[in-house]
């Protein structure tokens, strides 16, 4: 006697895992801002003018906290020493706005004719 062979029962289809589903492409994360030498110069110039780390960092397109992290990372370098010198000069300017430091900082070196 011949028995009918039944095909094996198939498991019900499950949805594909989330990782393999077709999702719309996401925009790449914006690049992280970096402290370039140009941004460091802008920061130091703005720090001299304002005496404010937050305002100087904003002028350079960076955050106050990233400026402090950069200073810690570059401890002992010319950037770190310049930070101290700039704040000291700013404090002297504020103490005597008509003093020698203020006059020297605004004086422009004469240019030779070409």
Backbone torsions as a table, in degrees:
resi	resn	phi	psi	omega
1	UNK	NA	137.2	-176.3
2	UNK	-103.0	132.8	178.0
3	UNK	-102.9	146.1	177.5
4	UNK	-73.6	133.1	177.5
5	UNK	-94.2	124.7	178.6
6	UNK	-89.4	135.8	176.7
7	UNK	-65.3	147.9	-179.1
8	UNK	-61.7	145.5	-179.7
9	UNK	-68.8	135.7	179.1
10	UNK	-92.5	142.6	178.1
11	UNK	-69.8	145.8	178.7
12	UNK	-62.8	146.4	-179.6
13	UNK	-68.3	135.6	178.2
14	UNK	-106.2	151.7	178.9
15	UNK	-66.2	149.4	-180.0
16	UNK	-65.2	149.0	177.1
17	UNK	-58.6	154.6	-175.7
18	UNK	-57.8	-34.7	-177.4
19	UNK	-66.2	-29.3	-176.5
20	UNK	-95.6	-5.7	177.0
21	UNK	-69.6	151.5	179.3
22	UNK	-78.9	114.5	179.4
23	UNK	-113.4	152.4	176.6
24	UNK	-64.2	144.7	-178.9
25	UNK	-64.6	137.7	179.1
26	UNK	-93.1	147.9	177.2
27	UNK	-68.0	142.2	178.2
28	UNK	-64.8	147.4	178.4
29	UNK	-62.0	142.3	-179.9
30	UNK	-63.2	147.6	-179.2
31	UNK	-64.4	144.4	179.1
32	UNK	-71.1	139.6	178.3
33	UNK	-68.4	140.2	-179.6
34	UNK	-118.3	148.2	175.3
35	UNK	-83.2	94.3	177.4
36	UNK	-82.6	163.2	175.4
37	UNK	-55.9	-37.3	178.6
38	UNK	-63.8	-42.5	178.9
39	UNK	-66.2	-34.4	177.1
40	UNK	-64.3	-40.8	178.6
41	UNK	-66.0	-42.6	177.7
42	UNK	-60.9	-44.1	179.8
43	UNK	-59.1	-48.9	-177.2
44	UNK	-65.2	-38.8	177.9
45	UNK	-64.7	-43.3	179.0
46	UNK	-68.7	-34.3	177.9
47	UNK	-65.1	-38.2	177.3
48	UNK	-63.1	-42.2	-177.8
49	UNK	-73.2	-40.4	-171.7
50	UNK	-102.2	-31.1	-174.0
51	UNK	74.0	7.3	-176.4
52	UNK	-114.6	120.7	178.6
53	UNK	-64.0	-40.7	-178.9
54	UNK	-62.4	-46.1	-179.2
55	UNK	-68.6	-38.9	179.3
56	UNK	-65.4	-41.6	178.5
57	UNK	-64.4	-41.5	178.7
58	UNK	-61.3	-40.7	179.7
59	UNK	-62.3	-31.2	179.3
60	UNK	-87.8	-1.4	-179.8
61	UNK	78.9	25.1	-178.1
62	UNK	-127.1	177.5	179.7
63	UNK	-101.8	160.0	178.0
64	UNK	-60.0	-43.9	-177.8
65	UNK	-66.2	-35.6	178.7
66	UNK	-69.8	-31.2	176.5
67	UNK	-64.5	-43.4	178.6
68	UNK	-66.9	-37.7	176.6
69	UNK	-63.8	-41.5	178.6
70	UNK	-61.8	-42.7	-179.9
71	UNK	-63.0	-42.0	177.5
72	UNK	-63.1	-41.7	-178.5
73	UNK	-67.2	-33.8	-177.9
74	UNK	-102.2	26.9	-179.2
75	UNK	-54.0	133.2	178.0
76	UNK	84.7	-2.0	-179.3
77	UNK	-91.1	170.6	177.0
78	UNK	-56.4	-34.6	177.8
79	UNK	-61.2	-46.0	-179.3
80	UNK	-63.5	-45.4	179.7
81	UNK	-66.5	-38.0	178.7
82	UNK	-63.8	-37.8	178.7
83	UNK	-56.4	-48.8	179.7
84	UNK	-62.5	-44.2	-178.3
85	UNK	-64.5	-40.9	-179.8
86	UNK	-64.4	-43.6	179.3
87	UNK	-66.7	-36.9	177.7
88	UNK	-65.0	-42.9	178.6
89	UNK	-65.2	-40.5	177.8
90	UNK	-61.0	-43.5	-179.9
91	UNK	-63.4	-39.8	178.0
92	UNK	-65.2	-39.9	177.8
93	UNK	-61.3	-42.5	-178.4
94	UNK	-69.5	-32.5	-179.7
95	UNK	-70.5	-35.2	-179.5
96	UNK	-142.1	83.0	-174.3
97	UNK	-62.9	-16.8	178.8
98	UNK	-107.4	9.8	-178.0
99	UNK	-76.1	179.6	-177.1
100	UNK	-59.9	-42.2	-178.5
101	UNK	-59.1	-41.0	-179.2
102	UNK	-69.3	-40.8	179.4
103	UNK	-66.2	-42.6	-178.8
104	UNK	-65.0	-36.1	-176.4
105	UNK	-71.6	-26.1	-178.3
106	UNK	-95.5	-8.8	-178.7
107	UNK	-73.9	134.8	179.8
108	UNK	-104.5	132.5	179.3
109	UNK	-67.3	134.8	179.4
110	UNK	-65.8	144.2	179.4
111	UNK	-100.9	141.0	178.5
112	UNK	-78.5	143.7	178.6
113	UNK	-67.5	147.1	-178.2
114	UNK	-100.3	NA	NA
